[in-house]
């Protein structure tokens, strides 16, 4: 789901249990911001490069 608002912690926990992905769309930048842990886990490495162990070839 994509929203222009936020969600509560209980809603985020429910979304994780329901295997849903919830994002906030920032209209100023056009970027998607994950609002639950499941959505955060599938974000590409460019959003948090230090979170991924990307070794050079």
N, CA, C and O atoms as a CHARMM CRD file, in Angstrom:
* protein
*
  228
    1    1 UNK  N      0.83300  -1.14300   0.00000 PROA 1      0.00000
    2    1 UNK  CA     0.00000   0.00000   0.00000 PROA 1      0.00000
    3    1 UNK  C      0.89500   1.22800   0.00000 PROA 1      0.00000
    4    1 UNK  O      1.95300   1.23100   0.62900 PROA 1      0.00000
    5    2 UNK  N      0.47700   2.25900  -0.69700 PROA 2      0.00000
    6    2 UNK  CA     1.18700   3.53600  -0.71100 PROA 2      0.00000
    7    2 UNK  C      0.24300   4.58700  -0.15100 PROA 2      0.00000
    8    2 UNK  O     -0.90600   4.70100  -0.57700 PROA 2      0.00000
    9    3 UNK  N      0.74600   5.35500   0.81500 PROA 3      0.00000
   10    3 UNK  CA    -0.07100   6.36500   1.47200 PROA 3      0.00000
   11    3 UNK  C      0.65300   7.70300   1.48500 PROA 3      0.00000
   12    3 UNK  O      1.87700   7.76100   1.36100 PROA 3      0.00000
   13    4 UNK  N     -0.09900   8.75200   1.63300 PROA 4      0.00000
   14    4 UNK  CA     0.52100  10.06600   1.77600 PROA 4      0.00000
   15    4 UNK  C      0.59200  10.46400   3.25000 PROA 4      0.00000
   16    4 UNK  O      1.08900  11.54000   3.58200 PROA 4      0.00000
   17    5 UNK  N      0.09900   9.60700   4.12200 PROA 5      0.00000
   18    5 UNK  CA     0.13100   9.85300   5.55800 PROA 5      0.00000
   19    5 UNK  C      1.02800   8.85100   6.25000 PROA 5      0.00000
   20    5 UNK  O      1.86900   8.21400   5.61600 PROA 5      0.00000
   21    6 UNK  N      0.85200   8.71400   7.53000 PROA 6      0.00000
   22    6 UNK  CA     1.61500   7.75500   8.30700 PROA 6      0.00000
   23    6 UNK  C      0.71600   6.65100   8.82100 PROA 6      0.00000
   24    6 UNK  O     -0.48100   6.62200   8.53300 PROA 6      0.00000
   25    7 UNK  N      1.30200   5.74000   9.58700 PROA 7      0.00000
   26    7 UNK  CA     0.53400   4.66500  10.21300 PROA 7      0.00000
   27    7 UNK  C      1.00900   4.51100  11.64900 PROA 7      0.00000
   28    7 UNK  O      2.11100   4.93800  11.99400 PROA 7      0.00000
   29    8 UNK  N      0.18700   3.90900  12.47200 PROA 8      0.00000
   30    8 UNK  CA     0.54100   3.68000  13.87500 PROA 8      0.00000
   31    8 UNK  C      1.41600   2.43400  13.99600 PROA 8      0.00000
   32    8 UNK  O      1.49900   1.63500  13.06400 PROA 8      0.00000
   33    9 UNK  N      2.05500   2.27400  15.12900 PROA 9      0.00000
   34    9 UNK  CA     2.86600   1.07700  15.36900 PROA 9      0.00000
   35    9 UNK  C      2.03200  -0.20000  15.32800 PROA 9      0.00000
   36    9 UNK  O      2.47100  -1.19200  14.74500 PROA 9      0.00000
   37   10 UNK  N      0.82900  -0.20500  15.93700 PROA 10     0.00000
   38   10 UNK  CA     0.00600  -1.40800  15.82400 PROA 10     0.00000
   39   10 UNK  C     -0.36700  -1.72300  14.36400 PROA 10     0.00000
   40   10 UNK  O     -0.43900  -2.89000  13.98100 PROA 10     0.00000
   41   11 UNK  N     -0.59800  -0.69500  13.56400 PROA 11     0.00000
   42   11 UNK  CA    -0.92000  -0.92000  12.15000 PROA 11     0.00000
   43   11 UNK  C      0.28900  -1.49000  11.41200 PROA 11     0.00000
   44   11 UNK  O      0.13800  -2.36300  10.55700 PROA 11     0.00000
   45   12 UNK  N      1.48600  -1.00300  11.73600 PROA 12     0.00000
   46   12 UNK  CA     2.70300  -1.52900  11.11400 PROA 12     0.00000
   47   12 UNK  C      2.91900  -2.98700  11.51100 PROA 12     0.00000
   48   12 UNK  O      3.28700  -3.80900  10.67100 PROA 12     0.00000
   49   13 UNK  N      2.69600  -3.31200  12.77500 PROA 13     0.00000
   50   13 UNK  CA     2.83700  -4.69700  13.23300 PROA 13     0.00000
   51   13 UNK  C      1.81800  -5.59500  12.54400 PROA 13     0.00000
   52   13 UNK  O      2.15200  -6.71100  12.14700 PROA 13     0.00000
   53   14 UNK  N      0.59000  -5.12900  12.39700 PROA 14     0.00000
   54   14 UNK  CA    -0.43100  -5.90200  11.69600 PROA 14     0.00000
   55   14 UNK  C     -0.04000  -6.11600  10.23600 PROA 14     0.00000
   56   14 UNK  O     -0.21100  -7.21100   9.70200 PROA 14     0.00000
   57   15 UNK  N      0.48000  -5.08300   9.59500 PROA 15     0.00000
   58   15 UNK  CA     0.90400  -5.20300   8.19500 PROA 15     0.00000
   59   15 UNK  C      2.01400  -6.24600   8.05000 PROA 15     0.00000
   60   15 UNK  O      2.01800  -7.01400   7.08800 PROA 15     0.00000
   61   16 UNK  N      2.94700  -6.27800   8.99500 PROA 16     0.00000
   62   16 UNK  CA     4.00500  -7.29300   8.95200 PROA 16     0.00000
   63   16 UNK  C      3.41600  -8.69800   9.07400 PROA 16     0.00000
   64   16 UNK  O      3.80600  -9.60300   8.33600 PROA 16     0.00000
   65   17 UNK  N      2.47900  -8.88000  10.00300 PROA 17     0.00000
   66   17 UNK  CA     1.85800 -10.20100  10.16800 PROA 17     0.00000
   67   17 UNK  C      1.02800 -10.58400   8.94200 PROA 17     0.00000
   68   17 UNK  O      0.92600 -11.76200   8.59900 PROA 17     0.00000
   69   18 UNK  N      0.43800  -9.58500   8.28600 PROA 18     0.00000
   70   18 UNK  CA    -0.38600  -9.83800   7.09800 PROA 18     0.00000
   71   18 UNK  C      0.46000  -9.94500   5.83100 PROA 18     0.00000
   72   18 UNK  O     -0.07400 -10.12400   4.73700 PROA 18     0.00000
   73   19 UNK  N      1.78500  -9.83600   5.98400 PROA 19     0.00000
   74   19 UNK  CA     2.72200  -9.90600   4.86400 PROA 19     0.00000
   75   19 UNK  C      2.45000  -8.81200   3.82400 PROA 19     0.00000
   76   19 UNK  O      2.49800  -9.04300   2.61600 PROA 19     0.00000
   77   20 UNK  N      2.16400  -7.61600   4.34400 PROA 20     0.00000
   78   20 UNK  CA     1.88700  -6.46200   3.48600 PROA 20     0.00000
   79   20 UNK  C      3.08600  -5.51700   3.49100 PROA 20     0.00000
   80   20 UNK  O      3.91100  -5.53900   4.40500 PROA 20     0.00000
   81   21 UNK  N      3.16500  -4.70100   2.46700 PROA 21     0.00000
   82   21 UNK  CA     4.20500  -3.69400   2.33400 PROA 21     0.00000
   83   21 UNK  C      3.51800  -2.33200   2.34300 PROA 21     0.00000
   84   21 UNK  O      2.61700  -2.08300   1.54200 PROA 21     0.00000
   85   22 UNK  N      3.94400  -1.44500   3.25300 PROA 22     0.00000
   86   22 UNK  CA     3.33200  -0.13000   3.34700 PROA 22     0.00000
   87   22 UNK  C      4.42100   0.93100   3.20100 PROA 22     0.00000
   88   22 UNK  O      5.43700   0.90700   3.89600 PROA 22     0.00000
   89   23 UNK  N      4.18200   1.85600   2.28200 PROA 23     0.00000
   90   23 UNK  CA     5.13000   2.92500   2.00400 PROA 23     0.00000
   91   23 UNK  C      4.43800   4.27300   2.08900 PROA 23     0.00000
   92   23 UNK  O      3.24300   4.39400   1.82000 PROA 23     0.00000
   93   24 UNK  N      5.20800   5.28400   2.46500 PROA 24     0.00000
   94   24 UNK  CA     4.75700   6.67100   2.42400 PROA 24     0.00000
   95   24 UNK  C      5.36200   7.28500   1.16700 PROA 24     0.00000
   96   24 UNK  O      6.56100   7.14400   0.92300 PROA 24     0.00000
   97   25 UNK  N      4.54500   7.96300   0.36900 PROA 25     0.00000
   98   25 UNK  CA     5.03200   8.66500  -0.80700 PROA 25     0.00000
   99   25 UNK  C      5.25800  10.11800  -0.43100 PROA 25     0.00000
  100   25 UNK  O      4.32200  10.83000  -0.06400 PROA 25     0.00000
  101   26 UNK  N      6.50500  10.55100  -0.52600 PROA 26     0.00000
  102   26 UNK  CA     6.83700  11.94600  -0.25300 PROA 26     0.00000
  103   26 UNK  C      6.57700  12.73500  -1.53200 PROA 26     0.00000
  104   26 UNK  O      7.32700  12.59100  -2.49800 PROA 26     0.00000
  105   27 UNK  N      5.53400  13.56500  -1.56400 PROA 27     0.00000
  106   27 UNK  CA     5.19700  14.26700  -2.80100 PROA 27     0.00000
  107   27 UNK  C      6.26000  15.27300  -3.22900 PROA 27     0.00000
  108   27 UNK  O      6.37100  15.58000  -4.41600 PROA 27     0.00000
  109   28 UNK  N      7.03500  15.78600  -2.29600 PROA 28     0.00000
  110   28 UNK  CA     8.06600  16.76500  -2.63700 PROA 28     0.00000
  111   28 UNK  C      9.21700  16.13200  -3.40900 PROA 28     0.00000
  112   28 UNK  O      9.77400  16.74600  -4.32000 PROA 28     0.00000
  113   29 UNK  N      9.57400  14.89000  -3.03800 PROA 29     0.00000
  114   29 UNK  CA    10.73000  14.23900  -3.67300 PROA 29     0.00000
  115   29 UNK  C     10.34000  13.08600  -4.58600 PROA 29     0.00000
  116   29 UNK  O     11.13300  12.66700  -5.42900 PROA 29     0.00000
  117   30 UNK  N      9.12500  12.56900  -4.42700 PROA 30     0.00000
  118   30 UNK  CA     8.71000  11.40700  -5.20300 PROA 30     0.00000
  119   30 UNK  C      9.29600  10.10300  -4.68500 PROA 30     0.00000
  120   30 UNK  O      9.20400   9.07400  -5.35400 PROA 30     0.00000
  121   31 UNK  N      9.89900  10.13500  -3.50000 PROA 31     0.00000
  122   31 UNK  CA    10.52300   8.92900  -2.93700 PROA 31     0.00000
  123   31 UNK  C      9.54100   8.15600  -2.07900 PROA 31     0.00000
  124   31 UNK  O      8.65500   8.72500  -1.44000 PROA 31     0.00000
  125   32 UNK  N      9.72100   6.84500  -2.08300 PROA 32     0.00000
  126   32 UNK  CA     8.94100   5.97400  -1.20500 PROA 32     0.00000
  127   32 UNK  C      9.73900   5.72800   0.06700 PROA 32     0.00000
  128   32 UNK  O     10.93100   5.42300   0.01900 PROA 32     0.00000
  129   33 UNK  N      9.06700   5.86600   1.20500 PROA 33     0.00000
  130   33 UNK  CA     9.68300   5.63000   2.50800 PROA 33     0.00000
  131   33 UNK  C      8.94600   4.45900   3.14200 PROA 33     0.00000
  132   33 UNK  O      7.72600   4.52000   3.29900 PROA 33     0.00000
  133   34 UNK  N      9.66300   3.37900   3.51500 PROA 34     0.00000
  134   34 UNK  CA     8.97500   2.23600   4.12600 PROA 34     0.00000
  135   34 UNK  C      8.40800   2.59700   5.49500 PROA 34     0.00000
  136   34 UNK  O      9.04700   3.29000   6.28600 PROA 34     0.00000
  137   35 UNK  N      7.19600   2.11200   5.75700 PROA 35     0.00000
  138   35 UNK  CA     6.54500   2.38800   7.04000 PROA 35     0.00000
  139   35 UNK  C      6.42300   1.16300   7.93000 PROA 35     0.00000
  140   35 UNK  O      5.99800   1.27700   9.07900 PROA 35     0.00000
  141   36 UNK  N      6.79100  -0.01600   7.41500 PROA 36     0.00000
  142   36 UNK  CA     6.80600  -1.21000   8.26800 PROA 36     0.00000
  143   36 UNK  C      8.08000  -1.99100   7.95800 PROA 36     0.00000
  144   36 UNK  O      8.72200  -1.77300   6.93100 PROA 36     0.00000
  145   37 UNK  N      8.43100  -2.89200   8.84900 PROA 37     0.00000
  146   37 UNK  CA     9.71400  -3.58900   8.70400 PROA 37     0.00000
  147   37 UNK  C      9.75900  -4.45600   7.45300 PROA 37     0.00000
  148   37 UNK  O     10.81900  -4.59300   6.84300 PROA 37     0.00000
  149   38 UNK  N      8.64900  -5.03400   7.06400 PROA 38     0.00000
  150   38 UNK  CA     8.61200  -5.86100   5.85700 PROA 38     0.00000
  151   38 UNK  C      8.93200  -5.01900   4.61600 PROA 38     0.00000
  152   38 UNK  O      9.67800  -5.45900   3.74100 PROA 38     0.00000
  153   39 UNK  N      8.37400  -3.82200   4.54200 PROA 39     0.00000
  154   39 UNK  CA     8.64900  -2.92100   3.42200 PROA 39     0.00000
  155   39 UNK  C     10.10300  -2.46200   3.45600 PROA 39     0.00000
  156   39 UNK  O     10.74100  -2.32800   2.41200 PROA 39     0.00000
  157   40 UNK  N     10.62000  -2.22300   4.64400 PROA 40     0.00000
  158   40 UNK  CA    12.01400  -1.78900   4.77400 PROA 40     0.00000
  159   40 UNK  C     12.98600  -2.86000   4.30800 PROA 40     0.00000
  160   40 UNK  O     14.02800  -2.54600   3.73300 PROA 40     0.00000
  161   41 UNK  N     12.65500  -4.12000   4.54900 PROA 41     0.00000
  162   41 UNK  CA    13.54800  -5.22400   4.18100 PROA 41     0.00000
  163   41 UNK  C     13.72700  -5.38000   2.67600 PROA 41     0.00000
  164   41 UNK  O     14.73200  -5.94000   2.23600 PROA 41     0.00000
  165   42 UNK  N     12.79000  -4.90400   1.88700 PROA 42     0.00000
  166   42 UNK  CA    12.89700  -5.09600   0.43600 PROA 42     0.00000
  167   42 UNK  C     13.33700  -3.83900  -0.30700 PROA 42     0.00000
  168   42 UNK  O     13.35800  -3.82100  -1.53700 PROA 42     0.00000
  169   43 UNK  N     13.68700  -2.79000   0.42900 PROA 43     0.00000
  170   43 UNK  CA    14.16900  -1.57700  -0.22500 PROA 43     0.00000
  171   43 UNK  C     15.52500  -1.86000  -0.86500 PROA 43     0.00000
  172   43 UNK  O     16.30600  -2.64700  -0.33100 PROA 43     0.00000
  173   44 UNK  N     15.81200  -1.23300  -1.99100 PROA 44     0.00000
  174   44 UNK  CA    17.09300  -1.46000  -2.65800 PROA 44     0.00000
  175   44 UNK  C     18.26500  -0.92200  -1.84100 PROA 44     0.00000
  176   44 UNK  O     18.08200  -0.03900  -1.00400 PROA 44     0.00000
  177   45 UNK  N     19.46600  -1.44800  -2.07700 PROA 45     0.00000
  178   45 UNK  CA    20.63800  -1.05800  -1.29000 PROA 45     0.00000
  179   45 UNK  C     20.96000   0.42500  -1.31900 PROA 45     0.00000
  180   45 UNK  O     21.62000   0.90800  -0.39900 PROA 45     0.00000
  181   46 UNK  N     20.53400   1.16500  -2.31500 PROA 46     0.00000
  182   46 UNK  CA    20.84800   2.58100  -2.39300 PROA 46     0.00000
  183   46 UNK  C     20.27300   3.40700  -1.26300 PROA 46     0.00000
  184   46 UNK  O     20.74300   4.51600  -1.00900 PROA 46     0.00000
  185   47 UNK  N     19.26400   2.88700  -0.57900 PROA 47     0.00000
  186   47 UNK  CA    18.65100   3.65700   0.49300 PROA 47     0.00000
  187   47 UNK  C     19.43600   3.57000   1.79200 PROA 47     0.00000
  188   47 UNK  O     19.42400   4.52000   2.57500 PROA 47     0.00000
  189   48 UNK  N     20.11100   2.46800   2.04000 PROA 48     0.00000
  190   48 UNK  CA    20.93100   2.28200   3.23800 PROA 48     0.00000
  191   48 UNK  C     22.15300   1.44300   2.85800 PROA 48     0.00000
  192   48 UNK  O     22.21300   0.26400   3.20600 PROA 48     0.00000
  193   49 UNK  N     23.12300   2.02100   2.15700 PROA 49     0.00000
  194   49 UNK  CA    24.24300   1.20800   1.66400 PROA 49     0.00000
  195   49 UNK  C     25.02800   0.49600   2.75300 PROA 49     0.00000
  196   49 UNK  O     25.55600  -0.58900   2.50900 PROA 49     0.00000
  197   50 UNK  N     25.12400   1.07500   3.95600 PROA 50     0.00000
  198   50 UNK  CA    25.89400   0.42600   5.00800 PROA 50     0.00000
  199   50 UNK  C     25.18400  -0.77900   5.60200 PROA 50     0.00000
  200   50 UNK  O     25.79100  -1.55400   6.34100 PROA 50     0.00000
  201   51 UNK  N     23.89800  -0.94500   5.28600 PROA 51     0.00000
  202   51 UNK  CA    23.13500  -2.08400   5.80500 PROA 51     0.00000
  203   51 UNK  C     23.46800  -3.37900   5.05200 PROA 51     0.00000
  204   51 UNK  O     23.23700  -4.47600   5.56000 PROA 51     0.00000
  205   52 UNK  N     24.00400  -3.24100   3.85500 PROA 52     0.00000
  206   52 UNK  CA    24.29600  -4.39200   3.00600 PROA 52     0.00000
  207   52 UNK  C     25.79900  -4.58900   2.90600 PROA 52     0.00000
  208   52 UNK  O     26.56100  -3.62300   2.86300 PROA 52     0.00000
  209   53 UNK  N     26.21300  -5.82700   2.86900 PROA 53     0.00000
  210   53 UNK  CA    27.62500  -6.14200   2.74100 PROA 53     0.00000
  211   53 UNK  C     27.91600  -6.34400   1.26000 PROA 53     0.00000
  212   53 UNK  O     27.83100  -7.46400   0.75800 PROA 53     0.00000
  213   54 UNK  N     28.25500  -5.27700   0.56600 PROA 54     0.00000
  214   54 UNK  CA    28.52100  -5.35100  -0.86400 PROA 54     0.00000
  215   54 UNK  C     30.02300  -5.29500  -1.09200 PROA 54     0.00000
  216   54 UNK  O     30.63400  -4.23000  -1.01400 PROA 54     0.00000
  217   55 UNK  N     30.59500  -6.42000  -1.36600 PROA 55     0.00000
  218   55 UNK  CA    32.03500  -6.51100  -1.57700 PROA 55     0.00000
  219   55 UNK  C     32.35500  -6.21700  -3.03600 PROA 55     0.00000
  220   55 UNK  O     31.62800  -6.67500  -3.91700 PROA 55     0.00000
  221   56 UNK  N     33.41200  -5.47400  -3.31800 PROA 56     0.00000
  222   56 UNK  CA    33.80400  -5.25700  -4.72000 PROA 56     0.00000
  223   56 UNK  C     34.32100  -6.55300  -5.33500 PROA 56     0.00000
  224   56 UNK  O     34.84600  -7.41600  -4.63200 PROA 56     0.00000
  225   57 UNK  N     34.17300  -6.67900  -6.61200 PROA 57     0.00000
  226   57 UNK  CA    34.60100  -7.91000  -7.31200 PROA 57     0.00000
  227   57 UNK  C     36.05700  -7.94900  -7.35200 PROA 57     0.00000
  228   57 UNK  O     36.63500  -8.89300  -7.89200 PROA 57     0.00000
